[in-house]
Amino acid sequence: MMATRQLLGAARSRAVGSASLGLRRTMATVTDSALDKKVKQNNWEEGNFINYKKMSENLAIVRARLNRPLAYAEKILYSHLDDPHGQDIERGVSYLRLRPDRVACQDATAQMAILQFMSAGMPSVANPTTVHCDHLIEAQQGGEKDLARAVSINKEVYDFLASACARYNIGFWKPGSGIIHQILLENYAFPGGLLIGTDSHTPNAGGLGMAAIGVGGADAVDVMANLPWELKAPKVIGVKLTGSLSGWTSPKDIILKVAGILTVKGGTGAIVEYFGPGVDSLSATGMGTICNMGAEIGATTSLFPFNDRMYDYLKATKRTEIGDFARSYAKELRQDDGAEYDQLIEINLSELEPHINGPFTPDLATPISKFAEAAKANNWPDEVKVGLIGSCTNSSYEDMSRAASIARDALNHGIKSKSLFTVTPGSEQIRATIARDGQLQTFEEFGGVVLANACGPCIGQWDRQDVKKGEANSIISSYNRNFTGRNDGNPATHSFVTSPDLVVAMSIAGSLSFNPLTDTLKDKDGKDFKLSPPTGSGLPERGYDPGQDTYQAPPRTLLSPFNAWDGKDATDMPILIKAQGKTTTDHISMAGPWLKYRGHLDNISNNMLIGAINAANGEANKVKNFTTGEWDAVPAVARDYKAKGIRWVVVGDWNYGEGSSREHAALEPRHLGGLAIITRSFARIHETNLKKQGMLPLTFSDPADYDRINPDDKVDILCTELAVGKPITCRVKPQNGAPFEIPLSHTFNEAQIEWFKNGSALNTMAKKAKN
C-alpha cells in the first residue's frame, strides 16, 4: 500500500525539529556579529552580498506582529518585504510588496524584458540580473553542429543581448553555457534568497532552499528598475517526507506522485514546502528536480529547508563560504516547529513506486506496476520511438550517473537502446564533467545522440524526422511538461514524463509495457536477464570540470507604449475566439520556430492563439471575422479588427494560461487590440502578465456562465465599474435573443487598477518617474 496521506484545511506539521535538518554541527545562535559578514552572492559578481542581517531584522518585525510559528516559505517572503511594519499579511488574500535578491532571464523572454527596461531610461539595472541563452538552439544533428547553426541563425538576437547586457550591467551566459535553471543552481542560488526568473521552471533553485519564482518580463523589469515586486501572499502546502528512496525510485517520482495528487491546478496560489526526515535522503539536485516540476501543478514555487546535502553541493560548486554563512542563519532556513499548512500531504519514500505521467498532461500519474495495464487499456502506442534524458529537470551529475549505469548494464549484456535515444546535458559544467568521467562515452556506445547544452526538445526545439506529423507514436522523457504537440509539434505524439532511469530502461526494451523492476530482457545470446537497479554518485568524486568559459561579465530598439484607457465602458466588442478546453501559453504563443521573433512583438504576434481550439468549430486557428463573414487565422482577424478600431475579447476555459511564464502570451493580445480575457479561471503568472500589459483578466463569477456565451455574441464590459473587491458587469448581446448581464470577478488591487488606467505597468512606472 502506498503510504500517502492528504489532509485538507489548516494542518499542523509535526516532528519537524532539528532532527530533520541533519546538520552535522550545532547550529549557531543568530547574532548581529554572525550576520554582519560580507559574503558574496556568487563567484561572478563583485559588490552583491547575501544580506541575512536585513532578512533577520525584517523577520523579527513580522514575528512580533503575527505572533505564530512560520512556514519556511513565509520566512523567505516576509524577510524580503519592502515594508515589514505596514505590510498587510494574510495568506491567499494580501498582496505582498517584495524586494527580490536577483533577476534571471532566458534569452527568449529577455529580449522583450530588456527592451522594456531600456524604455525606462535607466543607465543600469538596480538589482543583480543575468541573461541565459538556452531557448533558441534547435536539436537536429547533435551538440556542436546544432550550436553552430543556432549561433548563425540567431546572431542578431545574441548580439543584441550581449551588447545590451554589457551596457546595462547584466551578466550574460552565452549559447552553449547551459539551461538557465541549471546555471542558477550551480552559480547563483543560495539558501533563504528570493529570486524571480522569466521562466516558469525557475523554482528549480528551491533545491538550494531559495524561493525562486517564475514571472513575466514586466515583473522582471520592475525589479531591474528597483521597484517593489508584487505577489499575492501564497498559501502554503506542506509535503512531509518520511522513509528513504532506494532501488529504482528517484526524486522525480516524488513530484510525479504529488502532481497526480494535486493536478495541474491544485498548487495554484500556493507554495509547496517539503519537510520531514525523508528530505535527508535526497541530494540537492534531486530536490531541485522536485521543485522544478512543481510548476506543472501551478505552484508559485516549491522549496526545501537548508540541510547538509545543500551544504555539500555548495561546497562542490566552490561556494563553501555561502554554506558556512547559511549555517550561521540555519534556524531561519527551515520551518518553525508547529508551523501550520493550508494543506498537508504525507509520502513514505520507502514505499513510493516509480511513476510515469502522461500522455498529454503532466498530472496523469501512473505507478510502474500499473503502467503496462494502463497503456493497453487506453490503446497508447506501445513502441517507444524515442527516449530523451536531460533537460532542466533532470540533467544533474547524479541523474546522468544513474542513467549511465543502466546503459552500461545493457552494454555489458551485448545490447543497446532499441529506441532512438538523446541526451541533453543541463550545462557546460555537467557536459564537461560526464565527458571526463565516462558517462558521455557510455551514452554514445549505447546509441545515444548528445545534444547541445540547451532546452532543445523539452520546449519544442526539435527537428524531428523519424515520424510524420499526425502519426500516432509514443516518446518518453525525463522532462517536466508534455502538453499535446509540445515536444515535436505533432499532436498525435503520446509524450510521457518519468525519471531518467525509467527512460533508459524503457528505451532498451523499446516498449511501454516493460517494467524493469519485474521483467526480463534478452541478452546478445538470447538469455534472460534483469537490469540491475541504478547506481550513481550525487556529486563527482573528482569535483566538477567547468568546461569552456561561456560567461560574459557586464562590460537598440525601443517599444512604443500602449495607449492608456479612455475612461469609458467598452461596448459591442466581438469575441475573437471562445477557447475550449486546455489553453496553455503554448496554445496562446507557441515556442519552437517562433522564438527567434521574441524581440519583435509585431512579428511574433502572428502566432497569437493559433493553437487554441475554437468552440465554434472544434478547430485551431480558424475564427470568423464578423465584419466580413469570412473564416481566417486568429491573428489575421485580430489585426483586421485593430485596423478598423474594433476592440475585442477572448473567452477561455479553466486554468487559462497554464504552462510557461511566456510574457508574449499577454503582450500579443494587447498589441493586436484585445481588451479583456474572460475565463473560468487563470494560471497565476499569466493573469499577472495580462494585468501588467494593461489588459483585463476577468473570471466568470459563476463558471457555468461560460456555457451561456456563444462565439458570435457581442459583449459590453463596464470598465468604469472596476474597483477592488467588486465584480464588473458584462452585458452579453446574442446575435438572436435578448441581451443579458453576468457578473465577472477579478483580483485587481488599487495599484494594479492604475496599470489598467495608464495602459500598462510600464506606463505607470514612467508616469511616476516624471512626477
Secondary structure, DSSP 8 states (H G I E B T S, - for coil): ---EEEEEEEEE--S-SGGGT--SS------HHHH----BSSSS-SS-B--HHHHHHHHHHHHHHH-S---HHHHHHHTTBS-TTT----TTT-EEEE--SEEEEEHHHHHHHHHHHHHTT-SS-SS-EEEE--SS--BSS-HHHHHHHHHHHTHHHHHHHHHHHHHTT-EEE-TTSB-HHHHHHHHT--TT-EEEESSTTGGGGGGGT-EEEE--HHHHHHHHTT--EEEE--EEEEEEEES---TT--HHHHHHHHHHHHTTTTTBTEEEEEESGGGGGS-HHHHHHHHHHGGGGTBSEEE----HHHHHHHHHTT-HHHHHHHHHTGGGSS--TT-EEEEEEEEEGGG---EEE-SBSTT-EEEHHHHHHHHHHTT---BEEEEEEETTTB-SHHHHHHHHHHHHHHHHTT---SSEEEEE-SBHHHHHHHHHHSHHHHHHHTTEEE--SS-GGGGT-B---SS-TT--EEEEES-S--BTTTTTS-TTEEEEE--HHHHHHHHHHTBTT--TTT--EE-TTS-EE--------SS-TT-----S--EE--------------SS-EEEEEEEEEB-S--BHHHHB--GGGGGGTT-HHHHGGGBTTTSBBTTTS-BS-EE-TTT--EE-HHHHHHHHHHTT--EEEE--TTBTBSS--THHHHHHHHTTEEEEEES-B-HHHHHHHHHTT-EEEEESSGGGGGG--TT-EEEE-GGG-BTTB-EEEEEE-SSS--EEEEEE----HHHHHHHHHTSHHHHHHHHHH-
